Amino acid sequence: MGSGDREKKTGNETWPAPSRLLGLCNNFSYVVMLSAAHDILSHERTSGNQSHVDPGPTPMPHNSSSRFDCNSVSTAAVLLADILPTLVIKLLAPLGLHLLPYSPRVLVSGICAAGSFILVAFSHSVGTSLCGVVLASISSGLGEVTFLSLTAFYPRAVISWWSSGTGGAGLLGALSYLGLTQAGLSPQHTLLSMLGIPAVLLASQEGGGSKERKLDHGCVRWLMPVIPALWEAKKGGSPESNPGGGRCSGSSLSFQERWTVFKGLLWYIVPLVVVYFAEYFINQGLFELLFFRNTSLSHAQQYRWYQMLYQAGVFASRSSLRCCRIRFTWALALLQCLNLVFLLADVWFGFLPSIYLVFLIILYEGLLGGAAYVNTFHNIALETSDEHREFAMAATCISDTLGISLSGLLALPLHDFLCQLS
């Protein structure tokens, strides 16, 4: 029996590939912008058709006047541009985003992702590039709220598949940016070569949009145009008949019901906020300052390697739910805070002798962050009732974004303080 026959028989087992693909496409532009942060802030445009980011693979000379080889602006500025619009979207989402059907949301998300690559690639200034980063943030935030809400209508295993896809976006985005720039492609051309990813998202949104395929199940009917394979999955049974599938009732909850559900989610929201605060304080506050001169890698290349290894750890742990499930995510928050303290101490005292030790710590940091994300949403899916699950998923989305935003705000003054000391 071929794989196609097996998919037809199992129905909902066609879900893994589509949900992973959606997770990958949704987070890709967000990750690439963070990987390019050092390049965006390091160099202004040098000539007419070259990007303001580092135009070639030749390592830039190190700044001998500073122990940290500081940029004038911290990479946390790119982080804030890449996360604050997402924070606004996620704060407003539980209040009224359900009034906008799913399909138009996916369309807007894809257009913003494509626009971010184009704007950053052709920009003449850091300010214009940051506007492009804002578009990537809008795309990622709107898409995450949309797709996590949609998981309420399908088996709980979809959480694992979606998380694996978002982890894959981190690894593919960071690795492709690192690999293409290391191979000699300019950052401008590297960004333009990535337009295929938002194109896939837009194509998937259009692929199942014929009228005869739309269902009369309220908001569920907007799910089918998202990607054609989901229609095939639907043939195996309706969301209401799926084990663990929810009902389209999130929009009918009263304010009091929403507040009660939200208070119950705090056990998961608070540790996820702490995990993401600690890891992004490391990523955008300390990566740039963890600079080793006793290596053949330039400062920009070191930064790209840090981003890639972090995303590799995230991908591995976000894909690990079937073999490792963690109920108490507070433990992950504590371990991540210990990582932050240790690396901050190294930035201050410089006691680590080799960049390869930092590589191992950053890989471990990514493992903790990915595990916190996937286990938090999996635990919520298990413990939330069907009628509350759609709202719970959308509300919990705020956790990682809030933690990242707080880390960016604190990383900016830390960068200035440490650079003045050096």
C-alpha positions, -999 to 999 in steps of 0.1 A, spaced: 0 0 0 14 34 -10 16 64 13 -12 81 -5 -35 51 2 -25 52 38 -34 89 40 -68 84 25 -76 57 50 -64 76 81 -79 109 71 -66 132 97 -31 118 95 -27 141 64 -25 169 90 12 167 100 27 179 67 3 208 63 5 220 99 43 218 99 44 237 66 22 264 80 44 267 111 75 269 89 61 296 66 46 316 94 78 321 115 104 322 87 105 359 81 106 367 118 137 344 123 155 357 92 152 393 105 168 383 138 196 365 120 203 396 99 201 419 129 238 425 132 242 431 94 212 455 94 228 477 122 264 474 112 267 490 78 250 517 58 245 513 21 278 517 3 267 522 -33 236 524 -56 225 487 -59 241 473 -27 222 467 5 231 488 35 238 455 52 272 438 48 276 436 10 299 407 8 314 377 26 347 394 34 350 397 72 349 432 85 379 443 106 374 441 143 370 472 163 401 472 184 389 501 206 362 481 223 364 447 240 329 440 227 333 455 192 300 473 198 276 486 172 262 521 179 228 505 183 220 472 200 206 443 180 178 446 205 164 474 184 158 449 156 142 425 182 118 452 193 108 461 157 103 423 152 82 418 183 63 449 194 37 447 165 32 411 173 26 420 210 -1 445 200 -18 419 177 -18 393 204 -31 417 231 -60 426 209 -66 391 194 -87 377 223 -109 408 223 -121 409 186 -98 392 161 -123 363 159 -146 387 140 -122 386 110 -124 353 91 -94 331 90 -87 332 53 -82 370 50 -58 368 80 -36 343 62 -36 365 31 -25 396 50 2 375 68 17 363 35 17 397 19 34 413 50 61 385 50 69 391 13 70 429 19 94 425 47 120 408 26 117 433 -3 117 464 19 148 453 39 167 442 8 162 475 -11 163 499 18 188 527 19 188 532 57 185 514 90 152 531 96 137 518 64 150 483 72 133 484 106 100 492 89 106 460 69 112 441 102 79 455 115 61 439 85 77 406 94 64 410 129 29 417 117 30 386 95 43 363 123 20 376 150 -12 375 130 -3 341 116 5 325 150 -28 337 166 -47 324 136 -32 290 132 -30 283 170 -67 292 172 -74 268 144 -58 239 163 -89 239 185 -109 222 157 -85 193 151 -68 166 171 -45 177 200 -15 162 182 -17 191 158 0 212 185 31 190 182 31 192 144 26 230 144 54 235 170 77 213 149 71 235 119 78 267 138 110 251 151 119 241 115 113 278 105 139 288 130 165 263 119 158 268 82 157 306 84 189 309 105 208 282 86 198 295 51 209 331 60 242 318 75 248 294 46 241 318 18 260 347 32 290 324 40 289 311 5 294 346 -9 258 358 -16 252 394 -4 226 398 23 205 418 -1 203 389 -26 200 364 3 168 381 15 154 383 -20 161 346 -26 138 338 4 106 353 -12 96 317 -21 85 311 15 58 337 17 48 327 -18 41 292 -5 19 306 22 0 328 -3 -4 299 -27 -17 276 1 -43 302 10 -56 303 -25 -53 266 -32 -86 254 -17 -108 284 -22 -135 271 -46 -170 277 -34 -180 241 -35 -153 233 -10 -164 257 17 -182 242 46 -213 255 65 -197 250 99 -194 287 109 -158 297 113 -145 263 104 -154 268 68 -127 294 65 -101 268 74 -103 249 42 -88 276 19 -57 277 41 -40 248 24 -54 222 0 -42 192 20 -65 202 49 -95 196 26 -83 160 21 -79 156 59 -114 169 63 -128 141 42 -119 117 70 -143 134 94 -156 168 106 -138 187 133 -166 178 157 -160 141 151 -123 143 156 -109 132 189 -99 163 208 -114 186 182 -131 217 194 -162 236 185 -165 270 170 -176 286 202 -146 308 212 -163 339 198 -194 333 219 -177 334 253 -187 363 276 -161 386 290 -165 370 325 -159 335 309 -128 348 291 -114 363 323 -120 331 343 -102 310 316 -74 335 314 -68 333 352 -66 296 350 -40 299 322 -16 319 344 1 287 357 14 282 321 16 318 309 40 331 336 67 305 332 66 308 294 70 346 298 101 340 320 116 315 296 113 338 266 125 368 286 157 350 296 165 335 262 159 366 242 178 387 266 206 363 258 199 363 221 196 400 214 213 415 245 243 392 249 250 375 216 265 407 201 287 410 232 299 374 233 327 383 209 358 361 206 389 375 188 408 342 189 388 327 161 387 329 123 351 340 124 343 377 120 320 393 145 290 392 121 297 355 114 299 347 151 265 363 156 250 343 127 264 311 141 249 319 175 215 324 159 217 292 139 227 270 169 199 285 190 174 277 163 187 242 159 181 236 196 146 251 194 138 228 164 149 197 181 129 203 213 98 216 196 98 183 177 103 161 208 68 160 223 62 123 214 93 112 233 95 137 261 66 155 278 71 180 306 43 189 330 61 215 352 73 241 328 85 262 358 116 240 359 124 251 323 120 288 333 145 283 362 171 266 340 168 293 314 173 320 340 205 302 351 217 303 315 211 341 315 230 347 347 260 325 335 263 341 301 259 376 316 287 368 340 309 357 311 302 389 292 312 409 323 343 388 334 352 371 301 361 337 318 351 313 290 382 305 270 366 292 238 337 301 215 328 264 213 317 264 249 294 292 241 281 273 211 271 244 235 254 267 259 234 284 232 223 250 218 211 240 253 194 274 256 174 266 224 165 232 237 149 247 268 130 274 249 115 250 224 105 225 251 88 253 271 68 263 240 55 230 229 48 216 263 29 247 274 5 245 245 2 208 247 -7 209 284 -33 236 277 -48 215 249 -51 186 273 -65 205 302 -88 230 285 -124 222 277 -135 221 240 -155 253 242 -126 272 258 -97 258 238 -98 283 209 -97 313 232 -71 297 255 -47 291 225 -51 327 213 -47 341 248 -16 321 257 1 333 225 8 365 244 33 347 267 63 344 245 58 378 229 55 396 262 87 380 275 106 388 243 93 425 244 105 429 280 139 415 271 143 438 242 135 469 263 161 459 290 187 448 265 190 482 249 202 501 280 224 471 290 241 472 256 249 510 260 261 505 296 285 477 288 298 493 257 306 525 276 325 505 302 346 488 275 
